[in-house]
Amino acid sequence: MKLDLNTYKHILDNLSDGIYFLDTNRKIIYWNSGARKISGYPDSEVIGMRCSDNILVHIDQNGNPLCENNCPAAQTLADGRRREVEIYLRHKQGYRLPVRTCIDPIHDNDGNIIGVVELFSDISSSLALRQQVTELQQLALSDSLTEIGNRRYAQMSLHARFNERRRYGWDFGLMFIDIDRFKKINDKHGHRVGDRVLRMVAKTLSSNIRSFDCASRWGGDEFVLVLVHVDPEAIRNSAEKLRTLVNQSAFLEHSEQIRVTISIGATLVRDDDTPDTLLQRADSLMYRSKTNGRDRVTIE
């Protein structure tokens, strides 16, 4: 018995969530419009491919690859159990996007498994991010290249967090982030590719923080993140997650895979801090990450 999609195709094509069907060989036989919008991949690049071909390059939060040896869809094909997982796909533009994925088996009339259906949703607060971009553009607070906040926006956010802390006692943290060896990218591939790298990193960062946190381009290849209501463990976990996701982001340029790493300095606000001392400490910690080998997090 084969999967007959014609009856439901019109309905599935109009859903905002991504949906795709795999046969028992894990070959993709259907890819809806939601999947196209979320992933950036058109039908022509995925239909007929096997998910084990690593199209979306799924990873978990720790950067472990899932498509080849630890695929949830393969597990459902084997045992018939429904699964719900949060994973990170690689968008066609290279950045990492968090998605919640549900995998269900499909049975024929005799109860045999003949495939699986995967439904995945963007959980990056994308609507809130789009609204934030619009508001920032209207207020001239967005970076035109990366479409996240600019330096002025980061400074305003810092002052706002300090005011909240004085009034309500709310703690917050700061990350100072720099792309490793970015000049080599520009020198080797040119500024157009360098701009793509900046957008890829910015999108990965902004898509994987909470909607009420702040991501800004400080200047050049430097970024500042302001995270509210965090403790030492939370800011460390968040920094390590972002470092891993950027490390696992990539795009193709003339058949060459372009990928970068980042160095992060992270710290929590202290009683005697000002915006300047907090930024200086995070910047110093970031440089310590670079001195100690790059692609790492230093927290103090």
C-alpha positions as CSV (number, residue, x, y, z in Angstrom):
1,M,0.0,0.0,0.0
2,K,1.4,3.4,-1.0
3,L,0.8,6.7,0.7
4,D,-1.9,8.7,-1.1
5,L,-1.5,12.4,-0.4
6,N,-3.8,13.8,-3.0
7,T,-6.9,13.8,-0.7
8,Y,-5.2,15.9,1.9
9,K,-2.7,17.9,-0.2
10,H,-4.7,21.1,-0.4
11,I,-5.2,21.2,3.3
12,L,-1.6,20.4,4.1
13,D,-0.2,22.9,1.6
14,N,-2.0,25.7,3.4
15,L,-0.8,25.0,6.9
16,S,1.8,27.4,8.4
17,D,3.6,24.5,10.2
18,G,6.1,22.4,8.2
19,I,5.0,18.9,7.2
20,Y,6.8,16.3,5.3
21,F,6.3,12.6,4.7
22,L,9.0,9.9,4.6
23,D,8.6,6.4,3.2
24,T,10.2,3.3,4.9
25,N,13.5,4.2,3.2
26,R,13.3,7.7,4.9
27,K,12.9,9.2,1.4
28,I,11.0,12.5,1.4
29,I,7.9,12.1,-0.8
30,Y,6.0,15.3,0.3
31,W,7.1,18.7,1.4
32,N,4.5,21.4,2.2
33,S,4.6,25.2,1.9
34,G,5.1,25.6,5.6
35,A,8.3,23.4,5.3
36,R,9.4,25.6,2.5
37,K,8.9,28.8,4.4
38,I,10.5,27.6,7.7
39,S,13.5,25.9,6.1
40,G,14.1,28.0,3.0
41,Y,14.3,24.8,0.9
42,P,12.0,24.4,-2.2
43,D,10.4,21.1,-3.1
44,S,12.9,20.6,-6.0
45,E,15.8,20.3,-3.5
46,V,14.3,17.9,-1.1
47,I,11.7,15.6,-2.8
48,G,13.3,12.3,-3.5
49,M,16.1,12.9,-1.1
50,R,16.5,10.8,2.1
51,C,16.6,12.5,5.4
52,S,19.8,10.6,6.2
53,D,21.4,12.6,3.3
54,N,21.6,15.4,5.9
55,I,19.6,18.0,4.1
56,L,18.5,19.9,7.1
57,V,21.5,18.8,9.2
58,H,19.4,18.3,12.4
59,I,21.4,18.6,15.6
60,D,20.4,18.7,19.3
61,Q,21.3,21.5,21.7
62,N,24.7,20.1,22.3
63,G,25.5,20.0,18.6
64,N,25.2,16.2,18.3
65,P,24.1,15.2,14.7
66,L,20.8,13.4,14.5
67,C,20.2,12.7,10.8
68,E,22.7,9.8,10.3
69,N,22.9,7.8,13.5
70,N,20.3,9.1,16.0
71,C,17.3,10.1,13.8
72,P,14.0,10.2,15.6
73,A,12.2,9.4,12.4
74,A,14.2,6.2,12.0
75,Q,13.4,5.3,15.6
76,T,9.7,5.7,14.9
77,L,9.9,3.6,11.8
78,A,11.5,0.9,13.8
79,D,9.2,0.8,16.9
80,G,6.1,2.6,15.8
81,R,6.1,5.1,18.7
82,R,5.2,8.7,18.4
83,R,8.0,11.2,19.3
84,E,8.2,14.9,20.1
85,V,11.6,16.5,20.2
86,E,13.1,20.0,20.1
87,I,15.9,20.1,17.5
88,Y,17.8,22.7,15.4
89,L,17.6,22.7,11.7
90,R,19.9,24.5,9.4
91,H,18.1,27.0,7.2
92,K,19.1,27.3,3.6
93,Q,20.7,30.6,4.4
94,G,23.0,28.8,6.9
95,Y,21.7,29.9,10.3
96,R,20.4,27.6,13.0
97,L,16.7,27.6,13.8
98,P,15.0,25.9,16.8
99,V,11.9,23.8,15.8
100,R,9.6,21.6,17.8
101,T,9.1,18.3,15.8
102,C,6.4,15.7,16.1
103,I,6.9,12.3,14.4
104,D,4.1,9.9,13.9
105,P,4.0,6.5,12.2
106,I,1.7,5.9,9.2
107,H,0.1,2.4,9.0
108,D,-1.6,0.5,6.2
109,N,-4.9,-1.3,6.6
110,D,-3.0,-4.3,8.1
111,G,-1.2,-2.3,10.7
112,N,2.2,-2.3,8.9
113,I,4.3,0.8,9.1
114,I,4.6,2.3,5.6
115,G,6.2,5.7,6.5
116,V,6.2,8.6,9.0
117,V,4.9,12.1,9.0
118,E,6.9,14.9,10.6
119,L,5.3,18.1,11.6
120,F,7.7,20.9,12.7
121,S,7.1,24.4,14.1
122,D,9.4,27.4,14.3
123,I,9.8,28.1,18.1
124,S,12.1,31.1,17.8
125,S,9.3,33.6,18.6
126,S,9.6,34.6,14.9
127,L,6.5,36.8,15.0
128,A,7.8,38.7,18.0
129,L,11.2,39.0,16.2
130,R,9.5,40.4,13.1
131,Q,7.5,42.9,15.1
132,Q,10.6,43.9,16.9
133,V,12.5,44.4,13.7
134,T,9.7,46.7,12.4
135,E,9.6,48.7,15.6
136,L,13.4,49.1,15.6
137,Q,13.4,50.2,11.9
138,Q,10.8,52.8,12.7
139,L,12.9,54.1,15.6
140,A,16.2,54.0,13.6
141,L,17.5,51.4,16.2
142,S,18.1,48.5,13.9
143,D,21.3,47.5,12.0
144,S,20.4,47.6,8.4
145,L,22.6,44.6,7.4
146,T,21.6,42.1,10.0
147,E,18.1,43.4,11.0
148,I,18.8,43.1,14.7
149,G,19.3,46.0,17.1
150,N,22.2,48.4,16.5
151,R,24.7,49.8,19.0
152,R,22.4,52.6,20.1
153,Y,19.7,50.0,20.8
154,A,22.1,47.9,22.9
155,Q,23.0,51.0,25.0
156,M,19.4,51.9,25.5
157,S,18.5,48.3,26.6
158,L,21.4,48.3,29.0
159,H,20.3,51.6,30.6
160,A,16.7,50.2,30.8
161,R,17.9,47.1,32.6
162,F,19.9,49.1,35.1
163,N,16.9,51.2,35.9
164,E,14.8,48.1,36.4
165,R,17.4,46.6,38.7
166,R,17.4,49.8,40.8
167,R,13.6,49.8,41.0
168,Y,12.8,46.1,41.3
169,G,16.0,44.3,42.0
170,W,15.9,42.3,38.7
171,D,19.2,40.8,37.8
172,F,20.4,40.5,34.2
173,G,23.4,39.3,32.2
174,L,25.5,40.4,29.3
175,M,27.3,38.6,26.5
176,F,29.9,40.1,24.3
177,I,30.4,38.1,21.2
178,D,33.0,38.3,18.4
179,I,33.3,36.2,15.2
180,D,36.6,34.4,15.1
181,R,39.0,35.1,12.3
182,F,36.4,37.2,10.4
183,K,39.0,39.2,8.6
184,K,40.2,36.0,6.9
185,I,36.7,35.5,5.5
186,N,36.6,38.9,4.0
187,D,40.1,38.7,2.7
188,K,39.5,35.3,1.1
189,H,35.9,35.5,-0.1
190,G,35.1,39.3,-0.2
191,H,32.8,41.5,1.7
192,R,29.6,40.0,0.1
193,V,30.3,36.7,1.7
194,G,31.4,38.5,4.9
195,D,28.0,40.2,5.0
196,R,26.3,36.8,4.6
197,V,28.3,35.5,7.6
198,L,27.3,38.5,9.7
199,R,23.6,37.9,8.8
200,M,23.9,34.1,9.5
201,V,25.4,34.7,12.9
202,A,23.0,37.5,13.8
203,K,20.0,35.3,12.8
204,T,21.3,32.3,14.8
205,L,21.8,34.5,17.9
206,S,18.5,36.3,17.7
207,S,16.5,33.2,16.8
208,N,17.7,31.3,19.8
209,I,17.2,33.7,22.7
210,R,13.9,34.5,24.4
211,S,11.7,37.2,22.8
212,F,12.2,39.5,25.8
213,D,16.0,39.3,25.6
214,C,18.0,41.7,23.4
215,A,20.4,41.0,20.5
216,S,22.4,43.8,18.9
217,R,25.2,44.3,16.5
218,W,27.8,46.3,18.5
219,G,29.9,47.1,15.4
220,G,31.9,45.2,12.8
221,D,31.8,41.5,13.7
222,E,30.9,42.1,17.4
223,F,27.5,41.5,19.0
224,V,26.0,42.2,22.4
225,L,23.2,40.2,24.0
226,V,21.3,41.4,27.1
227,L,19.5,38.6,28.9
228,V,17.1,39.3,31.8
229,H,16.3,37.1,34.8
230,V,19.3,34.8,34.5
231,D,21.6,33.2,37.1
232,P,25.2,31.9,36.5
233,E,24.0,28.5,35.3
234,A,21.4,29.9,33.0
235,I,23.8,32.4,31.3
236,R,26.4,29.7,30.9
237,N,24.0,27.3,29.4
238,S,22.6,29.9,27.0
239,A,26.1,31.0,26.0
240,E,27.3,27.4,25.3
241,K,24.1,26.7,23.3
242,L,24.7,29.8,21.1
243,R,28.3,29.0,20.6
244,T,27.4,25.5,19.5
245,L,24.7,26.6,17.2
246,V,26.9,29.1,15.4
247,N,29.6,26.5,15.1
248,Q,27.1,24.2,13.4
249,S,25.8,26.9,11.0
250,A,27.0,27.1,7.4
251,F,26.2,28.0,3.9
252,L,27.6,27.1,0.5
253,E,29.6,29.6,-1.6
254,H,30.9,28.2,-4.9
255,S,30.7,24.6,-3.5
256,E,32.7,25.6,-0.5
257,Q,31.1,25.4,2.9
258,I,31.4,28.7,4.8
259,R,31.3,28.4,8.6
260,V,32.7,30.3,11.5
261,T,33.0,30.1,15.2
262,I,32.5,32.8,17.9
263,S,34.2,33.7,21.2
264,I,31.9,34.8,24.0
265,G,32.5,36.7,27.2
266,A,29.5,36.5,29.6
267,T,28.9,38.1,33.0
268,L,26.1,39.0,35.4
269,V,25.5,42.5,36.6
270,R,27.1,43.5,39.9
271,D,26.1,46.0,42.6
272,D,28.9,48.4,41.7
273,D,28.5,48.1,37.9
274,T,27.7,50.8,35.4
275,P,26.8,50.1,31.8
276,D,30.4,50.9,30.9
277,T,32.1,48.6,33.5
278,L,29.7,45.8,32.6
279,L,30.5,46.1,28.9
280,Q,34.2,46.4,29.6
281,R,34.2,43.2,31.7
282,A,32.3,41.2,29.1
283,D,34.6,42.5,26.4
284,S,37.6,41.5,28.4
285,L,36.2,38.0,29.0
286,M,35.5,37.7,25.3
287,Y,39.2,38.4,24.6
288,R,40.2,35.9,27.2
289,S,38.1,33.3,25.2
290,K,40.1,34.3,22.0
291,T,43.4,34.0,23.9
292,N,42.5,30.6,25.1
293,G,41.8,29.2,21.7
294,R,38.6,30.8,20.3
295,D,35.3,29.0,19.9
296,R,34.7,29.1,23.6
297,V,32.8,30.8,26.5
298,T,34.5,32.6,29.4
299,I,32.2,33.6,32.3
300,E,33.0,35.6,35.4
